[in-house]
Amino acid sequence: QLQLVESGGAVVQPGGSLRLSCVVSGFTLDDYGIGWFRQAPGKEREGVSCISGSAGTTNYADSVKGRFTISRNIAKNTVYLQMNSLQPEDTAVYYCAARQTFQYICFVGGTYMDAWGQGTQVTVSS
């Protein structure tokens, strides 16, 4: 069974930074790509960033490009999302998710994934 658990969400001031973690089990990060998504109240879930399995290539939504960085530690079964220069519009529940077909490439435009974590709340407020 595929399992993912997010952590690291918090309340931060505009301009601040957070590092989210996604610990996975039931699969290896070499075989599954990981995507980070977010959903704000009243809005659709949107892809933020992703990293492919075997290749480790990354992609970012235009809204976070240059501010967010996705990375992974395969030995620790953990994927990270470093978020810098946070703004109120970044406020959302952030989810990590796994997709086997993201082994070589990944994209952030869709929403289908094989398994999802429970989410972690990020609030950016002054």
N, C-alpha and C positions, 0 to 999 in steps of 0.2 A: 504494500500500500504506500502511496505517495503522501507524504506529510510535510508541511511547511509551517513554521512558526515565526512570526515577525516580532520584533522588539525595537525599542529605541525611541518611540514616539514621545513627544513632550510638548509643553507650551514654551515658545521662544518668541523673542522680540523680532520685529522686522530687521533684516540685515544679519540675523544670527545664523547659526549652523546646527545641524543635527546629523547624526549617522545612524541610519536604520540597519538592522541586521535581519537576515532571514536564514534560519537554521533548517536544513532539509534532512529528511530520512526516507528510507525506502527506495532510494535511487541515488545515483552518483551525478555530480555536476558535470562530469565528462560526457554524459549521455543525454542530459536534458538541458535545454535552455531555460533561463529564468527571466521573467519580466516583472517589473514594478509597475503597479497601477495605483490610481488614486480616485476617490469619489468624494465629492463635496455634496452637502445637502442640496437637493433640487437639481443636481447635475448628473449626467451620465458618467459611468466609469470610463476613465481614459488611461491609455498607456503612457507611462512616463519614461521608462528606459528598459533595456533588455540586454542580456549577454548570452551568447550562444554556448552550447555545450562543449563540443570537441574543439571548436575553433577559438572560442573566447572573444569573438567580435562583439561590438557593442553598437547600440543605436539609442538615440534620445529624441524625445519630443521637442519641437521647436521652442516650446514654452520654458523648457528647463535647460536647454543646451547652453553650455558654458558655465552653468551654476551647479549642476548635479553630476556626479560621477558614480558609475556602477563598477563594482569590482567583486572578486571572489577569492576565497581561500578554500581550495578543493579539499585539502587535508582536514580542515575544520568543518566541512560540509556547510559552509556559510557564504552567503552573498550579501554584499553591503550596498547601501545607497548613501553616499555622502552628499548632503544637501547644504549648499552655501548660499549666501545672499537671499535668505528666505523672505518672502513677501506674503502679505495676508491672503492673496489669491492661491497660495500654496496650501492653505488650510484644507485638510481632507483626511479621510481614513486611507492609509496607504496599505496596499496588499502586495505580497509577492506570490508568484504563481509559476508553475512548471509546465513546459510543453516539449514533448519528445521531438517534434518536427523542427524545433529550434536548435537542432544539434549543430548545424553548420552556419546558418544565418538566423537572424531574428528581426522582427519589426514591431513597431509600437502602435500601428494604426488599427489593429483589430482587438478583440476582447476574448476570443476563445483561448482557453488554456485547459490542460488536462487535470490540474489540481490547483487549489487555492489555499492560502493561509487565511487566518481569521481577521487579520488587519491590525494596524496600530494607528492611533490618533495623533496627528500632527496639527498643532494649532499655532498660528503665527499672529500675534496680537501685541499691540502696545498697551 
